[in-house]
Amino acid sequence: MAFKKRLRLSVCAICLSPLLFGISAQAQNSKEADNQQLIKALLEKVHLLRQAFQRMNLNAYRSQILVERIRAQNDKVTRFDRLLEEAHAEVAEAQVATLQISERIKAIDSRTQQDGEVKAREQLEAELKDMKSMVEFHKQREQRARDRESKLAEQLRAEQGKLDDFESRLDALEREIQNEIAKQDAENTQREGRKP
């Protein structure tokens, strides 16, 4: 009887062995599938982090370039602004000089008509001639300064336009970065909400 019992146990063991082996293999396959899913999820997160890091580096690089361009453009605008002020001052100076010399010409002209002495009159007329040439010189100087002022004002507007463009591009980049951060925060909140 013990022999029959052992034989039955052996037969049962042989029959159950594939079943137990199958259950064990199935459990192992289930663990492997879970591991595969976990690895896949981790790789996906690493990929997303790498993309976010690359975007962040690219945005940092772009913003650094824009800041340097803004700094250089701001220097140009400042330089043109200073040159424009100098040209404006030169116009005003030439106008004042022309006005002063014109007043002097009137005074000399009136003295010339009053002075009856020939030698004094000739001297006043020579001085009058010099004064008139000086008026002409200052008028030409004023015109050159006005032309220069006009060109500088045009260049200043163009350079200011470039500066404004760089600043708006930097603002747009800042908004893009803020939107990306908000998007990432929303995705993180959504993922955390799905977790049990």
Contacts in CASP RR format, 6 or more apart in sequence:
PFRMAT RR
TARGET T0000
AUTHOR 0000-0000-0000
METHOD contacts of the structure
MODEL  1
MAFKKRLRLSVCAICLSPLLFGISAQAQNSKEADNQQLIKALLEKVHLLR
QAFQRMNLNAYRSQILVERIRAQNDKVTRFDRLLEEAHAEVAEAQVATLQ
ISERIKAIDSRTQQDGEVKAREQLEAELKDMKSMVEFHKQREQRARDRES
KLAEQLRAEQGKLDDFESRLDALEREIQNEIAKQDAENTQREGRKP
52 180 0 8 1.000
52 184 0 8 1.000
55 180 0 8 1.000
59 173 0 8 1.000
59 176 0 8 1.000
59 177 0 8 1.000
59 180 0 8 1.000
62 173 0 8 1.000
63 170 0 8 1.000
63 173 0 8 1.000
63 174 0 8 1.000
63 177 0 8 1.000
66 166 0 8 1.000
66 169 0 8 1.000
66 170 0 8 1.000
66 173 0 8 1.000
67 170 0 8 1.000
69 166 0 8 1.000
70 163 0 8 1.000
70 166 0 8 1.000
70 167 0 8 1.000
70 170 0 8 1.000
73 159 0 8 1.000
73 162 0 8 1.000
73 163 0 8 1.000
73 166 0 8 1.000
74 163 0 8 1.000
76 159 0 8 1.000
76 162 0 8 1.000
76 163 0 8 1.000
77 156 0 8 1.000
77 159 0 8 1.000
77 160 0 8 1.000
77 163 0 8 1.000
80 152 0 8 1.000
80 155 0 8 1.000
80 156 0 8 1.000
80 159 0 8 1.000
81 156 0 8 1.000
83 152 0 8 1.000
84 149 0 8 1.000
84 152 0 8 1.000
84 153 0 8 1.000
84 156 0 8 1.000
87 145 0 8 1.000
87 148 0 8 1.000
87 149 0 8 1.000
87 152 0 8 1.000
88 149 0 8 1.000
90 141 0 8 1.000
90 145 0 8 1.000
90 148 0 8 1.000
90 149 0 8 1.000
91 142 0 8 1.000
91 145 0 8 1.000
91 146 0 8 1.000
91 149 0 8 1.000
94 138 0 8 1.000
94 139 0 8 1.000
94 141 0 8 1.000
94 142 0 8 1.000
94 145 0 8 1.000
95 142 0 8 1.000
97 134 0 8 1.000
97 138 0 8 1.000
98 135 0 8 1.000
98 138 0 8 1.000
98 139 0 8 1.000
98 142 0 8 1.000
101 131 0 8 1.000
101 134 0 8 1.000
101 135 0 8 1.000
101 138 0 8 1.000
102 135 0 8 1.000
104 131 0 8 1.000
105 128 0 8 1.000
105 131 0 8 1.000
105 132 0 8 1.000
105 135 0 8 1.000
108 124 0 8 1.000
108 127 0 8 1.000
108 128 0 8 1.000
108 131 0 8 1.000
109 128 0 8 1.000
111 124 0 8 1.000
112 121 0 8 1.000
112 124 0 8 1.000
112 125 0 8 1.000
112 128 0 8 1.000
115 121 0 8 1.000
115 124 0 8 1.000
END
